[in-house]
Structure formats: C-alpha cells, structure tokens
Amino acid sequence: MPDADAAFFEAVSNALQQVDPGTMPVKFVLLLEVIDRDGDRALWTAAGPNMTAWDTVGMLGHAMHVQQADTTKRRIEDGG
C-alpha cells in the first residue's frame, strides 16, 4: 500500500501537530480494523515510509507488551 502509506504519514503528521506541536513522526505503525461496503471486516496495517518488516514487527510487538502490562496492572488494581 505505498500510496496509502504516504497518505497515512501525512495524516499522522498533521494529527500529531494538533496533539503536540513541534513534534514529528519518525516511524509509525497503524493497525486498523476496517469494514467494507459489503460489511466484511478486515485488519489493515500501514507503516511510515522506509520502514522494514522488522521495524513494523518490533513496534507492534512492543505495543502488544505495553497493552498486556497495562491490562495486568488494571486487573491487579481491581483486585483480581
């Protein structure tokens, strides 16, 4: 999805400026659940320009570990 990746990069850059002016994305991965006109669901991934497969896998793996840790922390705080 090379053309889509460039469009996503521009959109992410613009959104980031709204959230934290003066910062810019260096690398990013988007993971999206989409639904098409027929009602079929799918997962899409889009990555920043010039990212290798191991960059993408590494970032997704890191995000997964952060989410798992947050989930575990909430369970402990909630008593179990």
ZIRADA-V97960 format. One record per residue. N is the residue number from 1. PHI is phi in degrees with one decimal (999 if undefined). OMEGA is omega in whole degrees, -180 to 180 (NA if undefined). D_CENTER is the distance of its C-alpha to the mean C-alpha in Angstrom with 2 decimals. Layout:
BEGIN
n=N phi=PHI omega=OMEGA d_center=D_CENTER
n=N phi=PHI omega=OMEGA d_center=D_CENTER
END
This chain:
BEGIN
n=1 phi=999 omega=-174 d_center=15.34
n=2 phi=-58.4 omega=179 d_center=16.40
n=3 phi=-65.6 omega=178 d_center=17.42
n=4 phi=-65.2 omega=179 d_center=14.34
n=5 phi=-59.3 omega=178 d_center=12.26
n=6 phi=-65.2 omega=178 d_center=14.72
n=7 phi=-65.3 omega=177 d_center=14.51
n=8 phi=-64.0 omega=179 d_center=10.75
n=9 phi=-60.0 omega=179 d_center=11.47
n=10 phi=-62.8 omega=-180 d_center=14.32
n=11 phi=-64.8 omega=179 d_center=12.69
n=12 phi=-64.2 omega=179 d_center=10.02
n=13 phi=-59.1 omega=-180 d_center=13.15
n=14 phi=-64.5 omega=179 d_center=15.25
n=15 phi=-64.1 omega=-180 d_center=13.19
n=16 phi=-62.8 omega=177 d_center=12.95
n=17 phi=-62.7 omega=178 d_center=16.70
n=18 phi=-71.9 omega=-176 d_center=17.31
n=19 phi=-84.0 omega=-176 d_center=15.75
n=20 phi=-144.3 omega=-176 d_center=17.06
n=21 phi=-54.3 omega=179 d_center=19.55
n=22 phi=93.6 omega=177 d_center=20.30
n=23 phi=-97.5 omega=178 d_center=16.96
n=24 phi=-141.8 omega=179 d_center=15.09
n=25 phi=-70.7 omega=174 d_center=11.91
n=26 phi=-102.4 omega=175 d_center=13.06
n=27 phi=-138.0 omega=175 d_center=10.16
n=28 phi=-157.4 omega=173 d_center=6.45
n=29 phi=-133.1 omega=173 d_center=4.15
n=30 phi=-108.7 omega=174 d_center=2.98
n=31 phi=-120.7 omega=-174 d_center=4.70
n=32 phi=-125.7 omega=166 d_center=7.60
n=33 phi=-95.2 omega=-178 d_center=11.06
n=34 phi=-120.2 omega=175 d_center=13.59
n=35 phi=-130.7 omega=-177 d_center=17.34
n=36 phi=-91.7 omega=-177 d_center=19.78
n=37 phi=-61.4 omega=-180 d_center=23.24
n=38 phi=-86.9 omega=-180 d_center=24.86
n=39 phi=87.1 omega=179 d_center=22.83
n=40 phi=-82.0 omega=-180 d_center=21.12
n=41 phi=-98.7 omega=178 d_center=17.65
n=42 phi=-154.9 omega=172 d_center=15.19
n=43 phi=-102.5 omega=174 d_center=11.67
n=44 phi=-115.8 omega=167 d_center=10.09
n=45 phi=-123.8 omega=174 d_center=7.76
n=46 phi=-135.9 omega=-177 d_center=7.89
n=47 phi=-130.5 omega=177 d_center=8.15
n=48 phi=-65.3 omega=-178 d_center=10.12
n=49 phi=-64.8 omega=175 d_center=13.84
n=50 phi=62.2 omega=177 d_center=15.87
n=51 phi=-89.9 omega=177 d_center=13.33
n=52 phi=-88.4 omega=178 d_center=15.08
n=53 phi=-60.3 omega=-179 d_center=14.26
n=54 phi=-71.5 omega=172 d_center=14.78
n=55 phi=-61.8 omega=-178 d_center=12.34
n=56 phi=-62.5 omega=-179 d_center=9.53
n=57 phi=-62.1 omega=180 d_center=11.28
n=58 phi=-64.3 omega=180 d_center=11.90
n=59 phi=-68.0 omega=178 d_center=8.52
n=60 phi=-65.5 omega=177 d_center=7.56
n=61 phi=-62.7 omega=178 d_center=11.13
n=62 phi=-62.7 omega=179 d_center=11.02
n=63 phi=-60.5 omega=179 d_center=8.39
n=64 phi=-62.3 omega=179 d_center=10.70
n=65 phi=-65.1 omega=178 d_center=13.68
n=66 phi=-62.5 omega=180 d_center=12.79
n=67 phi=-64.8 omega=178 d_center=12.40
n=68 phi=-63.0 omega=180 d_center=15.61
n=69 phi=-65.2 omega=178 d_center=17.39
n=70 phi=-62.9 omega=179 d_center=16.69
n=71 phi=-64.1 omega=179 d_center=17.94
n=72 phi=-62.5 omega=179 d_center=20.93
n=73 phi=-60.1 omega=179 d_center=21.75
n=74 phi=-63.3 omega=179 d_center=21.86
n=75 phi=-63.7 omega=180 d_center=24.10
n=76 phi=-64.7 omega=180 d_center=26.38
n=77 phi=-63.9 omega=180 d_center=26.65
n=78 phi=-83.7 omega=177 d_center=27.48
n=79 phi=90.3 omega=171 d_center=30.16
n=80 phi=133.4 omega=NA d_center=28.89
END
